[in-house]
Amino acid sequence: MKIKTVIYSIFIGLVSTAVKAQDPIFTQYFLVPETINPGFTGFLETTSAGVMHRSQWTSLQYKMDTNYAYASTWLENSNSGIGVTFLNHRENFTGYNFLQANINYAYRIELNYEWYFRPGIEVGYGSKSFGFQNLLLRDQINISSETINPVSIDPLQLNNRIHFIDFSTGLLFYKDNMWFGTAVKHLNKPNIAMAEEGNIPLEMFYNISGGYEFELGQMISTFLPLETRMMVTANFMKQGQYNRLDIGGTYIFNHFTIGVTTALNPMKKADNSHTLTSVNLFSGLKYENFKFGFSYDANTSKIGNTGGVFELGLVYQFDVDARKCFGCPGY
């Protein structure tokens, strides 16, 4: 019984660590900005839909895959954007699986002839699973009859899957060539404990982001075409003990983009913690109603040969002429 108690202690520790870990995030958040802030819902002021796929640490047994899909539309008569989003996050080693579906709403307020304000809300239904149906406990083994009991009577019962309601909100300020916003996810701190009587609140996720775009070709027209533009972005995220700051720039020429961001750890918990955790390269292409994006995150920490992080994104905008502001983050 002592061995079983030790195993349980280790197992529950692993479970608690995993369920309290940070939300999945995307390097190309600017391609589908709804991933960080519900205030972006309907931001292009037309109907659009898109998908994102992220594959992390492909060379390790702890490989993680994240899929995200969204669809949104704009209601001009009510100055509102509405949409739905779907998230699936999977970890191969433990069998951890996170599913969530959300309904988003944002309202546009004209502050003056330049600036707009968009508050947004997000209501979601989430589900987490660790695949406990494959866990065999000692009291299920019947040695005399050489059979396995399908049900355990162990006092510590673990739920194979938990379900919860989730609330988030966001604020967004923008004009033609600039935007900044903030968002808070998991306002209600839903209980995500796997034990029957457990109580582990999901940590709130804080985000502050912004971007500024300017015409680079006019500044150095000797070397670059006049149509060349540049966008600089920053995205700070914090959840529990985890924090990350992405800072970078994007070169934009007609329908082609290429850029780089650095992922930083600004609030280090130890002296030997890394400040720079990865260098992220990305590129994009716009063709008619489609936008394509690809990124690769090169690890700079001491984790080892992780294989990096790959992302693929695809967005379809039904009316490409609906919004032409050159500072929109969804270029």
Secondary structure as UniProt FT lines:
FT   HELIX           2..19
FT   TURN            27..31
FT   HELIX           33..35
FT   HELIX           38..40
FT   TURN            41..44
FT   STRAND          48..56
FT   TURN            58..59
FT   TURN            61..62
FT   STRAND          64..75
FT   HELIX           76..78
FT   STRAND          80..91
FT   TURN            92..94
FT   STRAND          97..107
FT   STRAND          109..110
FT   STRAND          116..129
FT   HELIX           132..134
FT   HELIX           138..140
FT   STRAND          141..142
FT   TURN            143..146
FT   STRAND          147..148
FT   STRAND          161..175
FT   TURN            176..177
FT   STRAND          178..185
FT   TURN            187..188
FT   TURN            196..197
FT   STRAND          205..215
FT   TURN            217..219
FT   TURN            221..223
FT   TURN            226..227
FT   STRAND          229..239
FT   TURN            240..241
FT   STRAND          242..253
FT   TURN            254..255
FT   STRAND          256..264
FT   TURN            271..272
FT   STRAND          276..287
FT   TURN            288..289
FT   STRAND          290..299
FT   TURN            302..303
FT   STRAND          309..317
FT   TURN            320..321
FT   TURN            326..327
FT   TURN            329..330
//
